[in-house]
Amino acid sequence: MKKAFQNRNLLVGSILVCFLLLVTLAGIFYTPYAPNAIDPNALLEGPSIKHWGGTDKLGRDILSRTMVAGQSAFLMGLITVSSSMFTGVFFALLAGYFQGGLGNLIMRFTDAFKSIPSLLFAMMVAAILGRSFASTAFAISMILIPQFVRMTRAVVIKIKENEYIQWTKLVGLGSIRIMFLHILPNVMSTVIITASLAFAEAVLTEAALSYLGLGIQPPDPSWGQMLSQGQSALRVSPWGVLLPGTMITMLVLGFNLLGDGLSELLNARTAKPE
Amino acid sequence: MAERNNSKMNPDSILKVEQLVKTYPLPSERIFERKKIFTAVSNVSFEIKKGETVGLIGESGCGKTSVGRIITKLLEPDSGKVFFEGQEISSIKKKDFREKRSRIQMIFQDPSTALNPQFRIGRILREALFSIGIKRRTDQKNRIMPLLSRVGMSEEYLDRYPHELSGGQKQRICILLALLTNPSLIVADEVVSALDLSVQAQILNLMRLLQKDFGLSILFISHNLNIIHYMSDRILVMYMGEIVEYGPCEEVYRKGRHPYTMLLLSSLLDLNADKTSGEAKDSSELIRGESSCIFYHRCPWRDRLCLEKKPLFAELGPGHYAKCHHLDIIEASLK
């Protein structure tokens, strides 16, 4: 526990993430204005006491919209990371444990999928399944799977060579038991680190898609969409992009720091068992 | 070896290995190069009797670990047969081996990687019992408890994680782990080389004690002649995948006559022994000639005969054999 506080990355990362989570959760219960309320008397205003974040070109309160947009960003991250984590780790265990036939098959599929540019793939999904929260979530989950497979498989292969896994084969435990009971707990630290980094990527990809108009659809707010709307009025009111831009930056930075910090903490613990 | 053609087992032998061969492909340096092959184990045959400890000694990379892994079925041999308790086990399917499997156990070299770091000791031990179908918690406990005190550990350790134990304690747990499934043969691969000297003796004594009490047969693999001498009834000396000399422990230790055995013995007595042994190349770099003596490159007594003809086992005494053309010359030179 003491070590966790000495770890700068972990500390700053978790503070950032917690702060954003708090702001977002607060948005569920209270926003200064209704996020979609249009006020024709306050178009493109700068920050003021009435509107802390200013207003957009329809006169909607940017702070309120940013807070609500955070909910969909976190929700998107949570859904995509957890679903891609389960599938990715499952296939990674298979690929790492059954090296050769099945393992190669899984890895070649992963490589082939990885060669498709992620944004292009997401656009394709949006074109086929329509523009919605669900289709965006599906696209991002698919994009995230390969990194879970690759990172985890590498560790599975390393762990498998350990004598305590050799021993499980020696005494004749079943493959499923060895994979999920004996190997899985030993790769969890890598999975957690990868998940943290993947969360940042999920939020960033969602923002990019919404910026392109493919993600969350108006009038529901999302950070990427607010950026693209603010951009068109950038000369008149530059503060329109300030708040959502900062949120994206902080979240991505926060999760990346968290991932780095966790990897320092967890790897140090496994590398030095004393 | 007179028993070579006779594949029926002696009634008092527990394990018999015949003409074991294991090769590994070497990574090729260029794409279309013909694959080179490294022979780790070459025509190894030996036998272990009930209750006997056989020491397998050789330098690192000589294939002794491969032999151990083939016997425990962690490795598939290229050819050759392994008979265990009267049954041929090298070619049978995994399903048919399930019953016998628990009768052969292995103790690994490094106790710190032999225990799953995420499991408490008790959980690890229960997994061993699970593997032989003992699934009830109380049955498991009844089995573990008496053995726990036998290896000098107490109940409190069951709730600890492996990293909370010392190296010696971990190795004790590994020994207990090997004993849990009620084996008749234990392959002990360099069991003490990762431990402190003071702890080594404790572990070795514990193993001797348990061997007597449980009537175990042990294949004791090590590179340390002193430890092998202390533990074994018989010694097999292995060099580059071949057994070059074997015999009763004292015979080999006092009167080892193969040039390689003598090299091992002399390095034991005097670290600065004059280098009559020729240039000591790393054995993995040497390319074996198909028809020459395996030890040719390092042998001080080498001559044309050794290059042209592979020596066969010659008898030195009762049960004591060595693979060398010049045993009489060596014998004479010692006088």
Interface residues (C-beta under 8 A of the other chain):
Chain A: N162 E163 Y164 I165 Q166 W167 T168 K169 L170 V171 G172 L173 H182 P185 N186 T270 P273 E274
Chain B: T72 K73 L74 K94 F97 R98 R101 S102 Q105 M106 F108 Q109 D110 S112 T113 A114 L115 N116 P117 Q118 F119 I124 E127 A128 F130 S131 I132 P162 H163 L177 T181
